[in-house]
Amino acid sequence: MKAPRTPSPWRRGRNSLARDAGRARRWVAMAMLDLMATRVAAGATVQFRPTGHSMTPLIRSRALVTVAPADPARVEPGDIVLARVAGTVYVHLVSAVDHANRRVQISNNHGHVNGWTGHARVYGLCTAVDGVPRPRTEGKTR
């Protein structure tokens, strides 16, 4: 009996190429969010166009989002923040606040909870989407 032949990496087919392209797009999007988090943490107000559908209808994919440095102690449920949860940067909703332990719970707009993160990892507050100001952002930015 012959050993099974391993497929050549050069003959992978269209599906694997599409899968690789999808991985590359996700990596670029994550790197972009990391860059935006670094800039906001340094005190800059940034505008960018995040991709994905986890925040629809509040933020559509590729909508222009404005994020300003946030005062995490003033963030409340319903605010949209730029935060790092378990090593990944998200533009997501604050679903709960634990003032005693100085942390917030981050979720998408469809009920999925990404987890809790400390105030030090809440970088910015979304102040506008497509040029339309978000409600209740006054006094929450630095």
Secondary structure, DSSP 8 states (H G I E B T S, - for coil): --------TT---HHHHHHHHHHHHHHHHHHHHHHHHHHHHTT--EEE----STTTTTS-TT--EEEEEB-GGG--TT-EEEEEETTEEEEEEEEEEETTTTEEEEE-TTS-EEEEEEGGGEEEEEEEETTEE-TT-TT-B-
